[in-house]
Amino acid sequence: MKKQLLIVDPIGDISLRFCQLENVLTTFDVTVVVASENEVKVSTGKGTRLITFVGKSDFTKLVFDRDYDIIIHISPEKEEMEKDYFILWNIDITFRLLEKVRERKATKFIYVSSALSYGPLKEDDVPFTEETILNPSSPVAASIASGELFTQGFYHAYNCPVCVVRRSSVYGPSQHHNCLSTIIESAFTKSEVQVYGDGKHMRDWLYIDDFCQALIRIIDEGKIGEVYNVGGGHERAIMDVTKLILDYIDKPHNVIRLIEDQKIHERRYALNWQKVQEHINWKPTVTFYDGLIKTIKYYEDKLQCVQK
């Protein structure tokens, strides 16, 4: 019998790729909740049910017409979105979901947080561990960290079956809401590629399929009450990545245009993922360059289909 899995993923990028992985739909009946600007809608497909959710309307009656074995709540982290959006999804809806877990409507709850919760990392600092004190440095990061604290609070107060996953910078096919996808699409379709600041912002890049495999492992083997860092182990500056993309598609570097940085962009994030390797035997398998080539080819094919 298939397990019932609920993925609450307002942006929808990670859940889309997760449902495309081999064996996911043979293992789970999946309900996905994503954000919508204009309508509440329920649509079904083979092994999946998609619910689009608008604003502060109550989606729990639609979603909790059944009990779930697993709930995965993926916090949105795109800094440019409205702050009310993050308060809704990272705090309000996290609380509502945890109340349902408390009512035993789910057997396990996984809150997918972000490296943003840790705050800035200096150039010579070692990567964040799970024991690092949270120090968010923007309202968005604070909302993500708040969701974590609610999750841990429900564990300590009510013994709810929860765990927290902190992800680094996820990239790859279907990941449309990160800077790497924007850079690739600009490289193919525009005369210039915009890069914030001096382009030396360092990110720990994690290929989407590796991250999804980590989530599957944590569903099966993650311990209740634990926090797991999931990083890619590939630190690269955004400018260096941009140049690699341009080299691959045979475009000159002089199309790069530096634009004013936003104060919300931290200079560096990096995660130590030794714990998840030791506890559940996970590690990233896709090299950064291989993952980058797969991502470039994905967007190239996507753009060619649109042009046809």
N, C-alpha and C positions, 0 to 999 in steps of 0.2 A: 504494500500500500504506500502511495506517495505521501511525503510529508507536506504539510501546509506551511508555506513561506510567504511572509509579508515583507516587501521592501518599500520603505517610504523614502523616496529619492526625489525631492522637488525639482531638481534640474534634469534628472533622468538619464544622464550620460552613463554613469557606472552601472545602473540597473539594466540598461539596454544591452551593454556588452556582457554582463553577467548571464543574462538569459540566453545569449547566443552560444555560450560555452557548451561543449560536448557533455552530455549526461545530466545537465542541470534540469532540463524539462522531463527527463525520465526519472529523476529523483524527487522533484518537488512539483506540487501545484503552486504556481507563483501568482500572487496578487501584488501589483506595483501601483503605488500612489505617486503621482507627479503633480507639479503645480500647473495651473492654467490661468490665463487672464480673463477668460470669458465664459466658461461653461463647466458645469459638473456633469461628467459623462462616464458611463461604464461600458467598456467594450471587451470582448473576449476573443481569444485565439486559442491555438493548440497549446494546452497546458498553462496558459497565462490569462490573467484578468487585469486590465488596465483601468485605473480610476483617475480621472483628472479632477483636481480639487481647486476651488476658487476661494481666495481670501480667507476669512474667518468662519466660513460656513462649516457646520459640523459634519465631518466625513465619517465619523465613527460608526454611524448606523449602517452606512454602505459597506464599510470595511469589515466590521465585526459582526457579520452575519454568520461567522464561523470562528472556531478557535484555531490558533496557529501553534505549530511546533517552534517556529523561529520568527522573530521580528528583527529586521535590520533597518535601522534608521540612519540615513546618510546625511550628515550636516552639509548644507551648501556653504561654500567658502569664497565665492567670487566677490571680491571686495567692492566692485563698482555698482552692485545692486543696492536698492533702497534698504535702509537699515530696518524699517518695519518688517520687511521680508524675512530678515534673519531672526528678529525677535519672535516672529510667528513660528518659523520652522525649527529653530534651534532651542527655543525655550518653551513656548506655549505647546506646540505639538509634541515635543519630547515629554513634557509633563503628562499630557493626555494619554500618550502611549504607555507610559510607566504606570499610570493608574489602571489601565487595562491589564497590564502584566500583574499588578497587585491583585486584581480581580480574578487571576488565573486564566485569563484569555490567551495566554501564550506561555510556552514552556521555557523559552530563553529569549532574552533581549540583548541585541548588540548595537551599541551606539558607536557610529563611525565618526570619529572626531578628526582633527587635523593637526599638523605640526604648528599651525598658527597659534594653538593654545599655549605653546611654550613661550612665545614671544621671540625677540631677536637673538641671534647667535653670532658672536664675534668671530672674526676671521680665524683666529688661532684657538678657538674653543673646541673641545671634543663634542661630537654629536650628542643630542639630547637622549637621555635614558628615561625609562618609565618613572624613575624616582625624582626626576627634575621637577622643581616646583613650577606650577603653571604661572605664567607672567604675560598674559595677552596685552598687546600694545595697540589695539584698535577696537572700536565697538563691535565689529564683525567677529574678531577673534574672541572677544569677551563673551559674545553670545554662544559661540561654539564651546568655550570652556564652561559656560553656565550649564549647557546641556550635559556635559560630563559630570558636573557636580550634582545635578539632579539625579543622574543615573546612579552615581555612587551613593548618594543619600538614600535612595530607595533600597539599595542593597543593605546598607548598614541599619536602617530603621525598620525595614519590613522583610529583610532577607529575600528580596526579589532576585530572581535568577538572571543577572545581567553581567555584561563585560563591556569594556571600552577598547576600541581600536583607534590608534592615531596614525594617520596616513601621511606620507610625504607627497610630493607633486606628481599626481597621476597623469599620465599622457598615453596616447595611442589612438587606435581607431574608435570612432564614435565619441571621443572626448572633445566636444565642440566648445566648451566653455573655459578653456585655459589659454594661456598666452602662446603656447607652442602651436596649437591649431590655428590661432589667428595669424601667427607669423607664416606658417606654411601656406595658408590660403592667400595671404597678401603676396607672397613670393610668386605664386602662380598667376594671380589675377591683377595685380596692381603694379604701378611704376616705381613705388617705393615701399619699403618695409619699415614700419615704425617700431622703435625699441625705447623703452622708458629709461630716463636718466643716462648713465654712462654704459649701461648694458652689463655691468659687472655683478649684478645680483646673482647670488649662487643658490641653486635649487638642487635638491636630492631627487632625481627623476626615477619614477617607479612605473614600469610598463603595466597597462591596465590588466592584461591577462594574468600577470604575476599577482597583482593585487586581488583579483577575483579568486585565484587559487588559494591565497591566504585566507580570504573570507570563508571559503568552503572548509578549510582546515579548522578555522576557529569555530565554525558552526558545529563541527563534529568533536573537536578536542579542546577547544578553549575552556578554561576553568572559570567557574562563576566567581565574580568579584575581582577578576584580574584585569589589568591594563596591558595592551600589547602595542608596541611600535611596529609598524610595517613600512620599511623604507626600501629604496631601490639600490642603495650603495653606489650611486652614480652621481656625484656632485659635478655640475657643470654650470658655468656662467651663461646667462641668457644670450649675451653677445656671441660667445663661442658656439652655442647651439645654432644661432641664426646663421652664422657663417658656414657651418656644416650643411645646413639646409640649402643655402644658396650654391655651395659647391656641388652638391648632388644634382641640382636641377640646372647647373651650368649658367648661373647668373652672377654678375659681378658684385663685389661687396659694396660698391659705391651706391647701390640702391638703398642701403640702410640709412635711415634718418632718425637721429636721436630726438626724442620729445621730452617735455618736462615731466619729471618723475612725480609720482604721488606719494605723499608722506606715509601712506598706509602700507607701502611696499617695503618689507624688511630686506636687509642686505643678504641675509643667509638663513637657510633652514637646513637641518640635517638630522637624521634619526639613527640612533643605534638600535638595530633590530636583532641583537644577539639573543634576547629572551625568547622571541617567537621561533627562532631557529632551534634553540635548545628544548623548548617546551613542546612544540608541535611539529618539529622537523620541517619547517618551511624556510626557503630562501629563494630570492629571485633567480630566474633561470635565463631571462632574456637580457643580453648585453645592451648597453645604451645605444650603440650604433645600429645593431640589428633592429631594435625597437623603433628607432628613428626612421630607418628605411621603410619598415612596414607602415609606419604612420604617414610618411610622405606619399607612398604608393596608394594608400587608402584614400587620401584627399585628392590625389591626382585622378584616380578612377572616379571618385564622386563628382569632381568638377567636369570630367569628360561626359558623364551620364547626363548632367544638367545641360550641357551645351548641345547634346543630341536632342 
